């Protein structure tokens, strides 16, 4: 029988005493120190030796019995359970099993979707990793400038006394007040033509794209996609088995004539017309109207990703493509990751009226709905005009940060990186001299604690001059200045060589 010193109690620990006893015995069983059927001290004896109440020991034993680690036999005592599998009890065996799996991987019968993910999982996880907040990571807002105190006050009201109506399961298409607030905001600011019933609340753009892919695409279906383009859309559509048809971008944006030369049977077309990602081109009105006419004639659908249209520094934000649509051919994507903060994980779809039910059903099968209290907080934040005021404030801050980035680049990167200002967006493109690999520069910048994406990683077939995407919105003037000086040292190595 084990002697009580195997249990070391800490009076100043945050864990209650019974939990400390429970954890120690459980670890001993899992490590194999306590073998199957081994007797444990009587609760009265162990309590006396540990100088705790007998009830403390009984509570620990009862929890271990309930979880199957111990067995209690009336009149005989308490024992380590006899029927736990050996692989579960002994850590060395588990490690041995892992090593065996590494040396001879088992055969798994994946679906076509699973096979695709297994083949390129490293690429996907690299594309969709956690934010590092290193200069010049793109697509990240200035979270330090968000009015968290105001957000917290709204959240406190909802969390302190939430009505019963938001504590149960909710509608799969989203909380009604949020859909109404989003509809009103998009109609006012982006010129959308929609009702609250057409709004589907999602967990961000990724889920929106995934729902579209699941509903519309089958293996070998064609999707027209901008080239270069957002890797999230590219990865999701490719995972469905669809065939991606890259369409070049010129000074007027998405080139419909080139698209028609490449393919005549696209079911979907993915575009970022207000501020093309990543090149920053605005699709001309003529191109927009031609694309809408093509969709009407072919019965295809246009996905309009309006990822950061709020941040326009010259004039008002441009009207959406959806606002020009008269035939219900546009599916609009919006996100709050770029305007609130990415961790909120809320976005929206605006779909034609005859698609609302199928999208709501798909949303229900995915994960029922987004967190309802978060939706309620955001709905109040928008309806009370806090969101509009926040956007106006951030435009001024981002415009100033862009100005600093351009000025510092001219001062320290002349001849190494060509950086010009833009009228909108959250990043700028720095064009490298001919012959310099943007991927090599990006890798070297990572070693220097910078986060810079190469534009070539966003291209499907286009061969562009090497370029670097420089995000500036999440970084203050000092961070931008320091980052540019570090980038200058990196580039100096490549230009000299």
N, C-alpha and C positions, 0 to 999 in steps of 0.2 A: 504494500500500500504506500502511495507517495507521501512524503513528508511535507507538511504545509509550507515550508520556505519556498516551494515552487511557485507560490502565489505571493507577489509583492504588491501590497496595497499602497496607493499614494493618496494621502488625506487631502492634498491640495489640488488633486486632479478635478477636471470638469466632469469626468465620468462618475456616476454613483458607484458605491462600493460593490453592489451586486453585479454591476456591469463589468467591473474590473475582474471579479472572480469568473464570470461567464467567459470573458474574452481570453483569459489565461488558460482555462480548461479547454476551450474550443481550439485554440492554437496548438495545444499539446496533442489533441486528438488528430488534427489535420496534419501535423508534422510527423505523426507516427510515434511520438514519445509515449502516448497513452494507447495501448493496444486494445483490440476488441475484447470484450467481456472483463476487462480489468476493473476491479472494485475501486470505488472512491471512498474517502473518509465519510463517516456518518455526519450528517449536517450539524448535530450538536457538538461533536468533537472538533470539526473544522472551524465552527464559529468560535469555540473557546480558544483554539490555538491562534486564530487570526484576530481575536479580540473584537469581534463584531457580533451583532445580534444574530440569533439562529435564523430569524426570518430573512435576513440578508442572504445567507447561504441557501435557504430554501428557495428564494426567488430566483437565484442564479441556476440552481439545479432544475427547477421547474421549467425555465426557459430552454435549457439544453435538452430536457426530456421532450418538450413540445416540438423542438426542431429535429429530433431524431438522433441527436448525438449521444444521449444517455438513455438507459432503461432503469426504471425503478421497480424493484420486486419486493412486495410486502413481506416483511419479516426477514428479508435477506440483505437488503441494502440497495445502493445505487451503483450501476456498472456502466462502463463504456458500451455502447450499442454493439451487438454482435453481427449485424447484417449490413454494415456500410461497406461499399466496394473498396478494395485495397488501393485502386488507382486514385480514388478520391481522398483516402486517408494520408497517403504518403507522398510528400512533395517530390522526392527523388524519382519516383515512378512517373509522375506527371511530366517532369522535365525529360525523362527518357522517352516518353511517348512523343513529346514535341520534337525531339531530335530525330526520332524515327520518321516522323511526318516530313521533316525537312529533307531527309536523304532520299525518301521514296514517296513523293506526293501522291495522294490518293486521286482517283479519277472521279470527277464530279460531272454529272449530266446537267449542265446549265441549259437554260432556254437560249434562244438566239440573242435576246437582250442581255442575259447574264454573260454569255460568251464575249459579247462586245465589251462589256464593262471589265471583265477579267483581263482582256487583252490590253486595254488602254487605261486601267485604273490609276496608274501613276500619273499619267497626263491629266486626267480629270481632277484628281486630288490636288495636283499642282495648280491647276486653274482656279480651283474653288477652295483655297486654303483660308486660314484665319487672317484677319487684318494684322499687320505687323507695325503699322504707324511709323514706318521709316520713310524719310524723304527718298524718292518722290512717288510714293504709292498713289495710284490713281483711284478714282471712284469712291473716295472716303471723305465724308463731310467734316467740317470743323466741329467735332463733338464737344470741344471745350467751350464753344460759343452757344451751345443750345441752352434754352431757358429751363434748366432742370428744376429749379425751385418752383416755377409755375406749373410744370408738368407734375411735380410731386404733389402739389396742392390739389390738383384735379384727381390724381391717382388716389390720394388719401381719402377723398370723399367717396370714391367708388369702392375702395377696399374696406373702409371702416364700416359702412352699412350698405352693402350691395343688395339691391332688390332681388327677390327670389327669381324674377324673370331672367336674370343673366347668370344664374348659378347652375342652371340645368343645361341640357343640350340646346343648341341654338340652330338657327337656319343655316344650311350649308353654304348659301350664297352670301352670308355675312349679316352682321347686326344692322337692322333697318336704319337707325339714326346715322350710322357711319356711311351706309350706301347713299343716303339722302345728302349728307354733307359732302361726300366725294363727288356726287353727281352735280351738285350746285357749284362746287369749286371748279370742276373741269369745264362746265358750261361757261362760267364767267371768265376764267383765265385762259383756257385752251380752245374755246370755241367749239366744244363737242356738242353734238345733238343726241342727247340721251336722257333717259329717266332713271330713277333709282333702281327700278326693276332690272335694268340692263347691266347693273354693276355687280360683279362677283368679287368678293374680297378674298385674296389669296395670301399665302406666306411669301410674297415677293415675286419678282420676275421669273426666277427659276421654276417655281411651281406653275406660274401662268403658262410658260412655254411648254412645260411637261403636260399640262392638261390639253393644250392645243394639239401637241403631237399625238397623244393617245386618242383623241377624238377624230382627227382627220387623216393620220398617216398610217399606211401599211408598207410592208417591205417593197422596195423598189419604186415607191412613189417619188416624184421629183419635187424638190423645194428650191426655188430661186433664193439665193442668199447673197447679200452684198459681199464684195471682196475688195479689201479686208473687212472683217466683221467681228462682232462680239462672239467670243469662244463659247459662252454659255448656250447661245442658240445653236451654234454649230454642233456642240457635243450632244445636246438633247435630241435634235432632229436626226443626227447620225445614229444614235442609239436605238431609234425606232426601226432602223433598217432602210430609211429613206435615202434616196440618192440626192446629194447636194450639188446644185448647179451654181458655181460661182459667177457672179455678175460684176463687171468692173464698175468703178465709180469715176466719173469725170467731173468737170466744173459745175455741172447741173445736177449732180447726184446720181442715183440709180439709173442705169442706161437700159431702158426697155428694149430698144432696137437690138442691142447686143444680146440681151436675154433671149429674145425670140429667135435669134440666129442659133443659139445653143440648144434650145429646147422649146417644144410647143405644147407640153402637157403638164406643166407645173400645177400642183394642187394648191400650194401655198407659196407666198412670197414674203420674205422677212426684210423689212426696211426700217431705217432710223431717219426719217425724212427731215425732221426739224434741225438735227445737228448730227450728221452721220458719224457713227462710231467706227473707227477712231479718227477719221480724217477731218471731221468738222465741217463738211460740205452741207449746205442747205439745198434740198431738192427743189428745183424750180417749179413754179405753178403749172407750166405746160407739161412737165414730166409727171406731176401729180395727177393732173386730169387724164393724161394718156394711160397711166397705170390703172386708174379707176375704171376707165372705159374697157381696158383689157380684162379686168376682173369681172365686169358686168357681162361681157361677151362670152367668156369662158366658164363662168360659174365658179371661179377660183376665189380664194380669200387672201386678203392682204393683212399681214401682222404689222401693226405700227407700234414700234417700241419707242415710247416717248420718255426715255430714261432720265434726262436731266434738262428738259426744256425750260424749267423755271429760271435757270441761271443764264439769262441773256443780258449783256451789259450795254448793248446799243439798241435802244428802242424797246418796244413791247415784245413779249414772246410771240412767235409766229403761230398762226392758227393751225390746228391739227389737220391731218389728212382725213381723219374720221369726220370732222366737221364739214368736209366737202362731199362726203359720200352720200348718195341718194338711193343706193340700191342695196344697202346692208351687206357690203362686201369687206368691210374693215373691222378687224378685231384689235382693239386698242389696249396697250399695256402701260400701266403706271406703277411707280414704286415710291415708297417712303424711305427707302434705305439711303437715298442720296440727299433727302431733305430733312429727315428727322435724325435717325441713327440706324445703322445696319442691324443691330441686335434686336430691334423691334420686330423685324420679319413680317411686315405687312405690305401688301401691294394690292393692285386691283386689275381686273379685266373689265372692259366695256364691250359687250357682245351685241350683235343684232338681236332684235326682240325674239325672233324665232329660234335662237340658239340658247336662250337663258335656261331653259329646263334641262337640256342635255349637259350644259356646263355645271349647273347646280348638282346634277346627279353625279357627274364625274368628281366634283369637289367633295361630295358626301362620301364617296368610296375611297378617296385618297386619305383624308384624316378628319372627316366630319366638318370641322370648321376651325378657323383661327381662334386663339384665346379671346374669349368674349370680353373680359374686363379690359384688356389692352385695346380692343376695338372701341369700347365705350369711352375710354380716356381720349383716344385719338379723335373720335367723333366730336366730343366737346371742345377739344383743342382747335379743330377746324371751324366748327360752327360759331365759336366765340371770337373768330378772326385772329387768334393767336398765331395760327399757321401762316396766314398771309403776311402778318407783321414780321414773323421770323424770316420768311423768304426775302422780303424787302431788305432786311438788315444783312442777311448773308450775301446778297448780291453786292452790296457795297464792300463788304469784307473780302469777298473773293476777287472782285475787280482790283482791289488794292494789292492783294497777294499775287495776282497775275502780273501786275505792273512791276512789282519787285522782282519776280522771276525773270521777266524779259530784260530788265535793266541789269541784273546781276549776270545774266548769260552774255549780254553784250560786253560787259566789263571783263569777264574772266574766261569766256569760252569762244572768243572771236577766232575764226579760222578753224575751230574744232567742232562746233555745233551751231547750226543755224536755227534760232528760235524767234518766231514772230508772234505778235499778240493775236488774240482771237476775240470775236464778238460775243462768244458764249462758251459754255462748257465748264468742265472741272479739270481739264488737262490741256497741255500744249504739246505739240510734236517738235522735237529737236532733230533736224536732219543732219546726218553725218556726211563727211566727205565721201566721194565715190571710192569704192573699194574697201571701206571700213565695215566690218561685220557688226550689225547691231546686237546679234546674239552674244558675240564675244564680249562686247562692251558691257552688256547687261550682266553677264556672269561675273565679270571683274568688278562691276559696281556692287554686286551682292556681297562680295568679299570686303568691300569698303563700307558695309553697313548702309547701303542705299537700296531702294526698291524701285527699279526702273524696268518697264516692260519693253521688249523690242517689237517694233511694228511688224516685222517679218513673221512673228508667232501668230499674228492675227490674219495672215494671208492664206488663202486656199490654193490659188494658182498665180495670182499677180506677183510680178517681180518688181518690187519698189526699191527705191534708194533706201539705204539703211536709215532707220529713224528710231528715236526713243520717245516713249510716252512719259511726260513729266507731269504728274499730279501735283497740284499746289494748294488745293482747298483746305487740307487738313493741317497745314503747316504755317506757322507765323513767320514774320519777316526774318527773324534771327535764324530760324531753322532752315529757311530757304537759302539765305546767304551762306550759312555753313555748309549746306548740302551742295551748293554750286561749287564751292572751293574744293570739296572732296571730289566732285565729278571732274573738275578741271585736272586734278592729279591723275585720275583714271584715264581720261582722254589723252592726256599728254603722252602716256605710254604707247598708245596706238598710233597717234599721229606721227610721232618721232620714228616709229618702226615702219 
